[in-house]
């Protein structure tokens, strides 16, 4: 083992022998660690109150009333994830057992073999990374079908991608705008996976889907006991995305308070966990996305102007699917191939009438709606060629209806007639978005840019049934 997983890792060396401290400091600095050294218990603890330390090398015998075992106990209380390796010239089974009980990862007897010590530190840091990222990795498995291939034949989008290719290697923040379902996250993944950070993590978070408290915890993490229910330390998305990309979806829904904290992180490249005091330095590329007008939100006092200019270094607007219908056949065949593999089907294509219906549809849910329709149609089809009748059987596809018939004799006022027409379409719009969001009310409210309370009220008024 001759490489460390992260060149910005920090290590603390605690030994009362100056020569050992100097030798180990020189060795680990050459290996790429940010290295700190202290001679005793008090100075080591003092450092931990101001610096985030990833690993520590601790001598059992220290000058003063507190020894290495006492220090390990305190270090693990301050930084539970810290990797600690004990070194001593007085090797014994008792001290080995005591140090391991307090949380030490390994035990090495002097004289120190520097390479053996380094290998032990790196191995245990890698194990720590795997543990701390467990939830992230599970989510990645669940989203294994997420793609970063931006599929298009549309000239407008091709020009957009050329501009993206010119900036993807530059360390700039990117703002992506567009309606819900147009592919903002796909474009963000494209920037990440084809850029210099492709070996780092792509971490996404939907700012509209979480309460303010939960969003703070998700972004910055928290210490044990930071608030009611914080039973253990949580690593935030900023830490997980270190060295990679953090995608902030629907940033326009972020509260003013969290916007202020985000701006500070972007300016200082560091933050503290909720309930914590130690600064955590991060190197993260931020890509933000929204389906709302941030300029309008600024004029309403709902979005910080200084944050807007910070995230809008480069911006890209993805046009809705109804403005690039030449992509519909290409996307349809792509989704057919994708879901053929998933469901072990042999659908070849759609017939002319089915394509005609897709091209005539207005696609308010954009590419996401099209994918959901093809997903269900392929799943339910037993034929190689999907017909219009099969397409209509999908409870997600709502072909363009004829205008609602009006009873002109029953009209007593223009205002009343307009109210009936609005209600007619409003009900169908809500039904449509409920279906494409699998009847998830929170996602539906987000897609329609209304509150969950407003959505519940309209569902009740129109008598819409939720499965």
TORPA-239180 format. One record per residue (C-alpha): x, y, z; residue number from 1. Coordinates in steps of 0.25 Angstrom, whole numbers, plus 5000, padded with zeros to 4 digits. Example, Ala and Ser with C-alpha at 12.3 -4.5 7.8 and 13.67 -1.06 7.14 Angstrom:
<rec east="5049" north="4982" up="5031" nr="1"/>
<rec east="5055" north="4996" up="5029" nr="2"/>
# end
This chain:
<rec east="5000" north="5000" up="5000" nr="1"/>
<rec east="5007" north="5013" up="4995" nr="2"/>
<rec east="4996" north="5023" up="4993" nr="3"/>
<rec east="4986" north="5030" up="5002" nr="4"/>
<rec east="4972" north="5032" up="4998" nr="5"/>
<rec east="4971" north="5047" up="5000" nr="6"/>
<rec east="4983" north="5056" up="5000" nr="7"/>
<rec east="4976" north="5066" up="5010" nr="8"/>
<rec east="4976" north="5056" up="5021" nr="9"/>
<rec east="4981" north="5061" up="5034" nr="10"/>
<rec east="4989" north="5053" up="5045" nr="11"/>
<rec east="4993" north="5056" up="5059" nr="12"/>
<rec east="5006" north="5051" up="5065" nr="13"/>
<rec east="5006" north="5051" up="5080" nr="14"/>
<rec east="5020" north="5046" up="5087" nr="15"/>
<rec east="5028" north="5052" up="5097" nr="16"/>
<rec east="5041" north="5049" up="5089" nr="17"/>
<rec east="5044" north="5061" up="5080" nr="18"/>
<rec east="5053" north="5052" up="5071" nr="19"/>
<rec east="5041" north="5042" up="5068" nr="20"/>
<rec east="5031" north="5054" up="5066" nr="21"/>
<rec east="5041" north="5060" up="5056" nr="22"/>
<rec east="5043" north="5047" up="5049" nr="23"/>
<rec east="5029" north="5043" up="5047" nr="24"/>
<rec east="5025" north="5058" up="5044" nr="25"/>
<rec east="5035" north="5058" up="5032" nr="26"/>
<rec east="5031" north="5044" up="5028" nr="27"/>
<rec east="5016" north="5046" up="5027" nr="28"/>
<rec east="5017" north="5060" up="5021" nr="29"/>
<rec east="5024" north="5054" up="5010" nr="30"/>
<rec east="5013" north="5044" up="5008" nr="31"/>
<rec east="5003" north="5056" up="5006" nr="32"/>
<rec east="4997" north="5057" up="5020" nr="33"/>
<rec east="4995" north="5070" up="5027" nr="34"/>
<rec east="5003" north="5067" up="5040" nr="35"/>
<rec east="5002" north="5072" up="5054" nr="36"/>
<rec east="5011" north="5068" up="5066" nr="37"/>
<rec east="5009" north="5070" up="5081" nr="38"/>
<rec east="5017" north="5065" up="5093" nr="39"/>
<rec east="5006" north="5063" up="5103" nr="40"/>
<rec east="4992" north="5061" up="5107" nr="41"/>
<rec east="4988" north="5075" up="5109" nr="42"/>
<rec east="4994" north="5081" up="5096" nr="43"/>
<rec east="4988" north="5070" up="5088" nr="44"/>
<rec east="4974" north="5072" up="5093" nr="45"/>
<rec east="4975" north="5087" up="5091" nr="46"/>
<rec east="4978" north="5085" up="5076" nr="47"/>
<rec east="4966" north="5076" up="5075" nr="48"/>
<rec east="4957" north="5087" up="5079" nr="49"/>
<rec east="4961" north="5095" up="5067" nr="50"/>
<rec east="4965" north="5085" up="5056" nr="51"/>
<rec east="4958" north="5073" up="5049" nr="52"/>
<rec east="4968" north="5061" up="5051" nr="53"/>
<rec east="4966" north="5049" up="5042" nr="54"/>
<rec east="4977" north="5040" up="5049" nr="55"/>
<rec east="4986" north="5040" up="5062" nr="56"/>
<rec east="4998" north="5033" up="5066" nr="57"/>
<rec east="4999" north="5032" up="5081" nr="58"/>
<rec east="5010" north="5028" up="5090" nr="59"/>
<rec east="5005" north="5021" up="5103" nr="60"/>
<rec east="5015" north="5027" up="5112" nr="61"/>
<rec east="5013" north="5042" up="5112" nr="62"/>
<rec east="5019" north="5053" up="5122" nr="63"/>
<rec east="5009" north="5058" up="5132" nr="64"/>
<rec east="4998" north="5052" up="5140" nr="65"/>
<rec east="4990" north="5047" up="5127" nr="66"/>
<rec east="4995" north="5036" up="5119" nr="67"/>
<rec east="4992" north="5031" up="5105" nr="68"/>
<rec east="4980" north="5023" up="5109" nr="69"/>
<rec east="4974" north="5035" up="5115" nr="70"/>
<rec east="4977" north="5043" up="5102" nr="71"/>
<rec east="4970" north="5032" up="5093" nr="72"/>
<rec east="4958" north="5033" up="5102" nr="73"/>
<rec east="4957" north="5048" up="5100" nr="74"/>
<rec east="4960" north="5047" up="5085" nr="75"/>
<rec east="4950" north="5037" up="5082" nr="76"/>
<rec east="4939" north="5046" up="5090" nr="77"/>
<rec east="4943" north="5058" up="5082" nr="78"/>
<rec east="4945" north="5051" up="5068" nr="79"/>
<rec east="4938" north="5037" up="5069" nr="80"/>
<rec east="4942" north="5034" up="5054" nr="81"/>
<rec east="4957" north="5037" up="5057" nr="82"/>
<rec east="4967" north="5026" up="5053" nr="83"/>
<rec east="4976" north="5024" up="5065" nr="84"/>
<rec east="4989" north="5015" up="5065" nr="85"/>
<rec east="4996" north="5013" up="5078" nr="86"/>
<rec east="5012" north="5012" up="5079" nr="87"/>
<rec east="5020" north="5009" up="5091" nr="88"/>
<rec east="5033" north="5004" up="5095" nr="89"/>
<rec east="5027" north="4997" up="5107" nr="90"/>
<rec east="5019" north="4986" up="5099" nr="91"/>
<rec east="5010" north="4978" up="5108" nr="92"/>
<rec east="4997" north="4970" up="5106" nr="93"/>
<rec east="4990" north="4979" up="5117" nr="94"/>
<rec east="4993" north="4992" up="5110" nr="95"/>
<rec east="4989" north="4986" up="5096" nr="96"/>
<rec east="4975" north="4982" up="5102" nr="97"/>
<rec east="4973" north="4995" up="5109" nr="98"/>
<rec east="4976" north="5003" up="5097" nr="99"/>
<rec east="4967" north="4995" up="5088" nr="100"/>
<rec east="4956" north="4996" up="5098" nr="101"/>
<rec east="4957" north="5011" up="5097" nr="102"/>
<rec east="4956" north="5011" up="5082" nr="103"/>
<rec east="4970" north="5009" up="5076" nr="104"/>
<rec east="4970" north="5003" up="5063" nr="105"/>
<rec east="4984" north="4997" up="5064" nr="106"/>
<rec east="4996" north="4995" up="5073" nr="107"/>
<rec east="5011" north="4996" up="5069" nr="108"/>
<rec east="5023" north="4993" up="5078" nr="109"/>
<rec east="5035" north="5002" up="5077" nr="110"/>
<rec east="5045" north="5003" up="5069" nr="111"/>
<rec east="5035" north="5008" up="5059" nr="112"/>
<rec east="5035" north="5002" up="5045" nr="113"/>
<rec east="5030" north="5015" up="5038" nr="114"/>
<rec east="5024" north="5007" up="5026" nr="115"/>
<rec east="5017" north="4998" up="5035" nr="116"/>
<rec east="5011" north="5009" up="5042" nr="117"/>
<rec east="5007" north="5016" up="5030" nr="118"/>
<rec east="5000" north="5004" up="5024" nr="119"/>
<rec east="4992" north="5002" up="5037" nr="120"/>
<rec east="4988" north="5017" up="5037" nr="121"/>
<rec east="4983" north="5016" up="5022" nr="122"/>
<rec east="4976" north="5003" up="5023" nr="123"/>
<rec east="4968" north="5007" up="5035" nr="124"/>
<rec east="4965" north="5021" up="5029" nr="125"/>
<rec east="4959" north="5013" up="5017" nr="126"/>
<rec east="4951" north="5005" up="5026" nr="127"/>
<rec east="4946" north="5017" up="5033" nr="128"/>
<rec east="4942" north="5023" up="5019" nr="129"/>
<rec east="4934" north="5011" up="5016" nr="130"/>
<rec east="4926" north="5011" up="5029" nr="131"/>
<rec east="4924" north="5026" up="5028" nr="132"/>
<rec east="4919" north="5025" up="5014" nr="133"/>
<rec east="4910" north="5013" up="5016" nr="134"/>
<rec east="4897" north="5021" up="5014" nr="135"/>
<rec east="4902" north="5028" up="5002" nr="136"/>
<rec east="4907" north="5015" up="4995" nr="137"/>
<rec east="4893" north="5009" up="4998" nr="138"/>
<rec east="4886" north="5021" up="4991" nr="139"/>
<rec east="4896" north="5020" up="4979" nr="140"/>
<rec east="4892" north="5005" up="4978" nr="141"/>
<rec east="4877" north="5009" up="4978" nr="142"/>
<rec east="4880" north="5020" up="4967" nr="143"/>
<rec east="4889" north="5010" up="4959" nr="144"/>
<rec east="4880" north="5013" up="4947" nr="145"/>
<rec east="4884" north="5028" up="4948" nr="146"/>
<rec east="4890" north="5033" up="4935" nr="147"/>
<rec east="4899" north="5044" up="4930" nr="148"/>
<rec east="4897" north="5042" up="4915" nr="149"/>
<rec east="4890" north="5054" up="4910" nr="150"/>
<rec east="4883" north="5048" up="4898" nr="151"/>
<rec east="4878" north="5058" up="4888" nr="152"/>
<rec east="4878" north="5061" up="4873" nr="153"/>
<rec east="4872" north="5075" up="4875" nr="154"/>
<rec east="4881" north="5086" up="4870" nr="155"/>
<rec east="4878" north="5096" up="4881" nr="156"/>
<rec east="4883" north="5085" up="4891" nr="157"/>
<rec east="4895" north="5081" up="4883" nr="158"/>
<rec east="4899" north="5096" up="4884" nr="159"/>
<rec east="4897" north="5096" up="4899" nr="160"/>
<rec east="4905" north="5083" up="4901" nr="161"/>
<rec east="4917" north="5090" up="4893" nr="162"/>
<rec east="4917" north="5101" up="4903" nr="163"/>
<rec east="4916" north="5091" up="4915" nr="164"/>
<rec east="4928" north="5084" up="4909" nr="165"/>
<rec east="4936" north="5097" up="4909" nr="166"/>
<rec east="4934" north="5100" up="4924" nr="167"/>
<rec east="4933" north="5086" up="4930" nr="168"/>
<rec east="4948" north="5085" up="4933" nr="169"/>
<rec east="4948" north="5099" up="4939" nr="170"/>
<rec east="4946" north="5100" up="4954" nr="171"/>
<rec east="4933" north="5109" up="4953" nr="172"/>
<rec east="4920" north="5108" up="4960" nr="173"/>
<rec east="4909" north="5104" up="4950" nr="174"/>
<rec east="4894" north="5108" up="4950" nr="175"/>
<rec east="4884" north="5099" up="4942" nr="176"/>
<rec east="4870" north="5104" up="4940" nr="177"/>
<rec east="4858" north="5098" up="4933" nr="178"/>
<rec east="4844" north="5092" up="4936" nr="179"/>
<rec east="4843" north="5080" up="4944" nr="180"/>
<rec east="4847" north="5067" up="4937" nr="181"/>
<rec east="4855" north="5073" up="4926" nr="182"/>
<rec east="4868" north="5066" up="4930" nr="183"/>
<rec east="4875" north="5076" up="4940" nr="184"/>
<rec east="4881" north="5065" up="4948" nr="185"/>
<rec east="4885" north="5058" up="4936" nr="186"/>
<rec east="4893" north="5070" up="4931" nr="187"/>
<rec east="4899" north="5072" up="4944" nr="188"/>
<rec east="4904" north="5057" up="4944" nr="189"/>
<rec east="4909" north="5059" up="4930" nr="190"/>
<rec east="4918" north="5071" up="4935" nr="191"/>
<rec east="4923" north="5063" up="4947" nr="192"/>
<rec east="4926" north="5050" up="4940" nr="193"/>
<rec east="4933" north="5056" up="4928" nr="194"/>
<rec east="4941" north="5066" up="4936" nr="195"/>
<rec east="4953" north="5066" up="4944" nr="196"/>
<rec east="4945" north="5061" up="4957" nr="197"/>
<rec east="4940" north="5049" up="4951" nr="198"/>
<rec east="4947" north="5040" up="4960" nr="199"/>
<rec east="4941" north="5047" up="4972" nr="200"/>
<rec east="4926" north="5046" up="4977" nr="201"/>
<rec east="4914" north="5052" up="4971" nr="202"/>
<rec east="4905" north="5055" up="4982" nr="203"/>
<rec east="4891" north="5060" up="4980" nr="204"/>
<rec east="4881" north="5066" up="4989" nr="205"/>
<rec east="4867" north="5072" up="4987" nr="206"/>
<rec east="4866" north="5085" up="4994" nr="207"/>
<rec east="4850" north="5085" up="4993" nr="208"/>
<rec east="4848" north="5071" up="4998" nr="209"/>
<rec east="4853" north="5074" up="5013" nr="210"/>
<rec east="4849" north="5083" up="5024" nr="211"/>
<rec east="4859" north="5094" up="5028" nr="212"/>
<rec east="4865" north="5086" up="5040" nr="213"/>
<rec east="4866" north="5073" up="5032" nr="214"/>
<rec east="4873" north="5080" up="5020" nr="215"/>
<rec east="4883" north="5087" up="5030" nr="216"/>
<rec east="4886" north="5073" up="5035" nr="217"/>
<rec east="4887" north="5067" up="5021" nr="218"/>
<rec east="4896" north="5077" up="5016" nr="219"/>
<rec east="4906" north="5080" up="5028" nr="220"/>
<rec east="4904" north="5068" up="5037" nr="221"/>
<rec east="4902" north="5068" up="5052" nr="222"/>
<rec east="4909" north="5064" up="5065" nr="223"/>
<rec east="4902" north="5054" up="5074" nr="224"/>
<rec east="4892" north="5062" up="5083" nr="225"/>
<rec east="4892" north="5074" up="5074" nr="226"/>
<rec east="4877" north="5074" up="5074" nr="227"/>
<rec east="4865" north="5065" up="5079" nr="228"/>
<rec east="4867" north="5052" up="5072" nr="229"/>
<rec east="4882" north="5054" up="5068" nr="230"/>
<rec east="4886" north="5040" up="5075" nr="231"/>
<rec east="4899" north="5039" up="5067" nr="232"/>
<rec east="4908" north="5047" up="5058" nr="233"/>
<rec east="4904" north="5049" up="5044" nr="234"/>
<rec east="4913" north="5052" up="5032" nr="235"/>
<rec east="4907" north="5063" up="5023" nr="236"/>
<rec east="4906" north="5063" up="5008" nr="237"/>
<rec east="4917" north="5074" up="5007" nr="238"/>
<rec east="4927" north="5064" up="5014" nr="239"/>
<rec east="4923" north="5052" up="5006" nr="240"/>
<rec east="4925" north="5061" up="4993" nr="241"/>
<rec east="4939" north="5065" up="4997" nr="242"/>
<rec east="4947" north="5064" up="4984" nr="243"/>
<rec east="4935" north="5063" up="4976" nr="244"/>
<rec east="4922" north="5070" up="4972" nr="245"/>
<rec east="4910" north="5074" up="4981" nr="246"/>
<rec east="4897" north="5076" up="4973" nr="247"/>
<rec east="4887" north="5085" up="4979" nr="248"/>
<rec east="4874" north="5082" up="4972" nr="249"/>
<rec east="4863" north="5092" up="4974" nr="250"/>
<rec east="4872" north="5102" up="4981" nr="251"/>
<rec east="4861" north="5113" up="4979" nr="252"/>
<rec east="4853" north="5106" up="4990" nr="253"/>
<rec east="4864" north="5107" up="5000" nr="254"/>
<rec east="4861" north="5116" up="5012" nr="255"/>
<rec east="4868" north="5130" up="5014" nr="256"/>
<rec east="4875" north="5125" up="5026" nr="257"/>
<rec east="4881" north="5112" up="5019" nr="258"/>
<rec east="4885" north="5121" up="5007" nr="259"/>
<rec east="4893" north="5130" up="5017" nr="260"/>
<rec east="4900" north="5117" up="5022" nr="261"/>
<rec east="4903" north="5112" up="5008" nr="262"/>
<rec east="4909" north="5125" up="5004" nr="263"/>
<rec east="4918" north="5125" up="5015" nr="264"/>
<rec east="4923" north="5110" up="5012" nr="265"/>
<rec east="4925" north="5115" up="4997" nr="266"/>
<rec east="4933" north="5127" up="5001" nr="267"/>
<rec east="4941" north="5120" up="5012" nr="268"/>
<rec east="4942" north="5105" up="5007" nr="269"/>
<rec east="4939" north="5100" up="5021" nr="270"/>
<rec east="4928" north="5099" up="5031" nr="271"/>
<rec east="4924" north="5093" up="5045" nr="272"/>
<rec east="4915" north="5082" up="5047" nr="273"/>
<rec east="4902" north="5085" up="5054" nr="274"/>
<rec east="4905" north="5085" up="5069" nr="275"/>
<rec east="4920" north="5085" up="5066" nr="276"/>
<rec east="4931" north="5095" up="5067" nr="277"/>
<rec east="4942" north="5090" up="5059" nr="278"/>
<rec east="4944" north="5095" up="5045" nr="279"/>
<rec east="4943" north="5084" up="5033" nr="280"/>
<rec east="4950" north="5088" up="5021" nr="281"/>
<rec east="4944" north="5083" up="5008" nr="282"/>
<rec east="4947" north="5084" up="4993" nr="283"/>
<rec east="4934" north="5082" up="4986" nr="284"/>
<rec east="4929" north="5087" up="4972" nr="285"/>
<rec east="4915" north="5092" up="4973" nr="286"/>
<rec east="4904" north="5090" up="4962" nr="287"/>
<rec east="4891" north="5097" up="4966" nr="288"/>
<rec east="4878" north="5095" up="4958" nr="289"/>
<rec east="4864" north="5101" up="4959" nr="290"/>
<rec east="4851" north="5101" up="4952" nr="291"/>
<rec east="4848" north="5115" up="4957" nr="292"/>
<rec east="4852" north="5129" up="4953" nr="293"/>
<rec east="4862" north="5133" up="4964" nr="294"/>
<rec east="4862" north="5147" up="4959" nr="295"/>
<rec east="4847" north="5148" up="4963" nr="296"/>
<rec east="4850" north="5141" up="4976" nr="297"/>
<rec east="4861" north="5152" up="4978" nr="298"/>
<rec east="4851" north="5163" up="4976" nr="299"/>
<rec east="4841" north="5156" up="4986" nr="300"/>
<rec east="4852" north="5155" up="4996" nr="301"/>
<rec east="4852" north="5140" up="4996" nr="302"/>
<rec east="4866" north="5138" up="4990" nr="303"/>
<rec east="4879" north="5145" up="4993" nr="304"/>
<rec east="4885" north="5153" up="4982" nr="305"/>
<rec east="4899" north="5151" up="4986" nr="306"/>
<rec east="4897" north="5136" up="4986" nr="307"/>
<rec east="4891" north="5137" up="4972" nr="308"/>
<rec east="4903" north="5143" up="4966" nr="309"/>
<rec east="4912" north="5133" up="4974" nr="310"/>
<rec east="4904" north="5121" up="4968" nr="311"/>
<rec east="4902" north="5127" up="4954" nr="312"/>
<rec east="4916" north="5128" up="4949" nr="313"/>
<rec east="4912" north="5120" up="4937" nr="314"/>
<rec east="4897" north="5116" up="4934" nr="315"/>
<rec east="4890" north="5107" up="4925" nr="316"/>
<rec east="4875" north="5106" up="4922" nr="317"/>
<rec east="4869" north="5093" up="4917" nr="318"/>
<rec east="4857" north="5095" up="4908" nr="319"/>
<rec east="4845" north="5087" up="4910" nr="320"/>
<rec east="4842" north="5075" up="4902" nr="321"/>
<rec east="4830" north="5082" up="4895" nr="322"/>
<rec east="4840" north="5091" up="4889" nr="323"/>
<rec east="4849" north="5079" up="4884" nr="324"/>
<rec east="4840" north="5069" up="4879" nr="325"/>
<rec east="4850" north="5064" up="4869" nr="326"/>
<rec east="4856" north="5057" up="4882" nr="327"/>
<rec east="4844" north="5049" up="4885" nr="328"/>
<rec east="4847" north="5037" up="4875" nr="329"/>
<rec east="4861" north="5037" up="4880" nr="330"/>
<rec east="4858" north="5037" up="4894" nr="331"/>
<rec east="4846" north="5027" up="4893" nr="332"/>
<rec east="4856" north="5017" up="4886" nr="333"/>
<rec east="4866" north="5019" up="4897" nr="334"/>
<rec east="4856" north="5017" up="4908" nr="335"/>
<rec east="4850" north="5004" up="4901" nr="336"/>
<rec east="4864" north="4998" up="4901" nr="337"/>
<rec east="4866" north="5002" up="4915" nr="338"/>
<rec east="4854" north="4995" up="4920" nr="339"/>
<rec east="4855" north="4984" up="4911" nr="340"/>
<rec east="4868" north="4980" up="4919" nr="341"/>
<rec east="4861" north="4983" up="4932" nr="342"/>
<rec east="4849" north="4974" up="4929" nr="343"/>
<rec east="4855" north="4964" up="4920" nr="344"/>
<rec east="4845" north="4969" up="4909" nr="345"/>
<rec east="4847" north="4969" up="4893" nr="346"/>
<rec east="4839" north="4982" up="4889" nr="347"/>
<rec east="4845" north="4987" up="4876" nr="348"/>
<rec east="4838" north="5000" up="4875" nr="349"/>
<rec east="4825" north="5008" up="4874" nr="350"/>
<rec east="4816" north="5008" up="4862" nr="351"/>
<rec east="4813" north="5021" up="4854" nr="352"/>
<rec east="4800" north="5024" up="4861" nr="353"/>
<rec east="4806" north="5022" up="4875" nr="354"/>
<rec east="4818" north="5032" up="4871" nr="355"/>
<rec east="4808" north="5041" up="4865" nr="356"/>
<rec east="4801" north="5042" up="4879" nr="357"/>
<rec east="4814" north="5044" up="4886" nr="358"/>
<rec east="4818" north="5056" up="4876" nr="359"/>
<rec east="4804" north="5062" up="4878" nr="360"/>
<rec east="4805" north="5062" up="4893" nr="361"/>
<rec east="4809" north="5074" up="4901" nr="362"/>
<rec east="4818" north="5067" up="4911" nr="363"/>
<rec east="4816" north="5076" up="4923" nr="364"/>
<rec east="4825" north="5066" up="4931" nr="365"/>
<rec east="4836" north="5067" up="4920" nr="366"/>
<rec east="4846" north="5055" up="4918" nr="367"/>
<rec east="4843" north="5049" up="4932" nr="368"/>
<rec east="4828" north="5048" up="4928" nr="369"/>
<rec east="4832" north="5041" up="4915" nr="370"/>
<rec east="4841" north="5032" up="4922" nr="371"/>
<rec east="4830" north="5028" up="4932" nr="372"/>
<rec east="4820" north="5025" up="4920" nr="373"/>
<rec east="4830" north="5016" up="4912" nr="374"/>
<rec east="4834" north="5009" up="4925" nr="375"/>
<rec east="4820" north="5005" up="4928" nr="376"/>
<rec east="4817" north="5002" up="4914" nr="377"/>
<rec east="4829" north="4993" up="4912" nr="378"/>
<rec east="4826" north="4986" up="4925" nr="379"/>
<rec east="4811" north="4983" up="4921" nr="380"/>
<rec east="4813" north="4980" up="4906" nr="381"/>
<rec east="4814" north="4966" up="4901" nr="382"/>
<rec east="4817" north="4970" up="4887" nr="383"/>
<rec east="4829" north="4974" up="4879" nr="384"/>
<rec east="4822" north="4987" up="4873" nr="385"/>
<rec east="4814" north="4996" up="4883" nr="386"/>
<rec east="4801" north="5001" up="4877" nr="387"/>
<rec east="4793" north="5013" up="4880" nr="388"/>
<rec east="4783" north="5005" up="4887" nr="389"/>
<rec east="4794" north="4999" up="4896" nr="390"/>
<rec east="4800" north="5013" up="4899" nr="391"/>
<rec east="4786" north="5018" up="4903" nr="392"/>
<rec east="4785" north="5007" up="4913" nr="393"/>
<rec east="4797" north="5013" up="4921" nr="394"/>
<rec east="4790" north="5020" up="4933" nr="395"/>
<rec east="4801" north="5030" up="4932" nr="396"/>
<rec east="4799" north="5035" up="4917" nr="397"/>
<rec east="4788" north="5045" up="4916" nr="398"/>
<rec east="4786" north="5048" up="4901" nr="399"/>
<rec east="4782" north="5062" up="4897" nr="400"/>
<rec east="4767" north="5063" up="4900" nr="401"/>
<rec east="4757" north="5070" up="4892" nr="402"/>
<rec east="4752" north="5083" up="4898" nr="403"/>
<rec east="4742" north="5081" up="4908" nr="404"/>
<rec east="4728" north="5083" up="4903" nr="405"/>
<rec east="4721" north="5096" up="4908" nr="406"/>
<rec east="4706" north="5097" up="4911" nr="407"/>
<rec east="4705" north="5111" up="4905" nr="408"/>
<rec east="4690" north="5112" up="4910" nr="409"/>
<rec east="4695" north="5110" up="4924" nr="410"/>
<rec east="4705" north="5121" up="4924" nr="411"/>
<rec east="4700" north="5133" up="4932" nr="412"/>
<rec east="4714" north="5141" up="4932" nr="413"/>
<rec east="4727" north="5140" up="4926" nr="414"/>
<rec east="4734" north="5139" up="4939" nr="415"/>
<rec east="4726" north="5127" up="4943" nr="416"/>
<rec east="4729" north="5120" up="4930" nr="417"/>
<rec east="4744" north="5123" up="4931" nr="418"/>
<rec east="4743" north="5117" up="4945" nr="419"/>
<rec east="4737" north="5104" up="4940" nr="420"/>
<rec east="4748" north="5103" up="4929" nr="421"/>
<rec east="4759" north="5105" up="4939" nr="422"/>
<rec east="4754" north="5095" up="4948" nr="423"/>
<rec east="4753" north="5085" up="4937" nr="424"/>
<rec east="4767" north="5086" up="4933" nr="425"/>
<rec east="4772" north="5088" up="4947" nr="426"/>
<rec east="4767" north="5075" up="4952" nr="427"/>
<rec east="4773" north="5068" up="4940" nr="428"/>
<rec east="4786" north="5074" up="4942" nr="429"/>
<rec east="4787" north="5070" up="4957" nr="430"/>
<rec east="4782" north="5056" up="4953" nr="431"/>
<rec east="4793" north="5055" up="4942" nr="432"/>
<rec east="4805" north="5060" up="4951" nr="433"/>
<rec east="4800" north="5051" up="4963" nr="434"/>
<rec east="4801" north="5039" up="4953" nr="435"/>
<rec east="4815" north="5043" up="4948" nr="436"/>
<rec east="4820" north="5044" up="4962" nr="437"/>
<rec east="4814" north="5031" up="4966" nr="438"/>
<rec east="4804" north="5038" up="4975" nr="439"/>
<rec east="4814" north="5044" up="4984" nr="440"/>
<rec east="4808" north="5057" up="4989" nr="441"/>
<rec east="4820" north="5064" up="4993" nr="442"/>
<rec east="4827" north="5062" up="4979" nr="443"/>
<rec east="4814" north="5066" up="4972" nr="444"/>
<rec east="4813" north="5079" up="4980" nr="445"/>
<rec east="4827" north="5082" up="4976" nr="446"/>
<rec east="4825" north="5079" up="4962" nr="447"/>
<rec east="4813" north="5089" up="4961" nr="448"/>
<rec east="4820" north="5099" up="4970" nr="449"/>
<rec east="4809" north="5099" up="4980" nr="450"/>
<rec east="4809" north="5095" up="4995" nr="451"/>
<rec east="4805" north="5082" up="5000" nr="452"/>
<rec east="4794" north="5088" up="5007" nr="453"/>
<rec east="4788" north="5094" up="4995" nr="454"/>
<rec east="4790" north="5081" up="4987" nr="455"/>
<rec east="4782" north="5074" up="4998" nr="456"/>
<rec east="4771" north="5084" up="4998" nr="457"/>
<rec east="4769" north="5083" up="4983" nr="458"/>
<rec east="4769" north="5068" up="4983" nr="459"/>
<rec east="4758" north="5068" up="4993" nr="460"/>
<rec east="4750" north="5079" up="4985" nr="461"/>
<rec east="4751" north="5071" up="4972" nr="462"/>
<rec east="4749" north="5057" up="4979" nr="463"/>
<rec east="4762" north="5052" up="4973" nr="464"/>
<rec east="4764" north="5037" up="4978" nr="465"/>
<rec east="4778" north="5034" up="4983" nr="466"/>
<rec east="4781" north="5019" up="4982" nr="467"/>
# end
